[in-house]
Amino acid sequence: MVLGGKRKIYDNLVSNALEELPIEPQQDLKTKRTTLMVSRYYYYAVLCRKRYDDCLADLSQEFFLSPLTISRHINGRLGYLENLKDRKTDRSDLKKKYPWLAWH
């Protein structure tokens, strides 16, 4: 009997909370992830001066994707990568955009 009451409270709390969350289109989430991935690649390659294969290995651990998949994503956003380089983006710029990540 107690278990049923707990389940009802849980269902009410969780279902109400989920109904209030806005649902973002899947493409927007993929684009955001790829933009973050390219930003992290820029950080590792340009600011930390890591080798290409080391950059891909680090990104593979962060994003749970294969190095080949990461490479394809980066190649698809070369314009954004060039923009980061042209603006001479530094760690503080990246930290402002993605404050929850370590940029040191």
HELIX and SHEET records of a PDB file:
HELIX    1   1 VAL A    2  GLU A   20  1                                  19    
HELIX    2   2 GLN A   26  TYR A   42  1                                  17    
HELIX    3   3 TYR A   43  LEU A   47  3                                   5    
HELIX    4   4 TYR A   52  PHE A   63  1                                  12    
HELIX    5   5 PRO A   67  GLY A   76  1                                  10    
HELIX    6   6 LEU A   78  ASP A   86  1                                   9    
HELIX    7   7 ARG A   91  LYS A   97  1                                   7    
END                                                                             
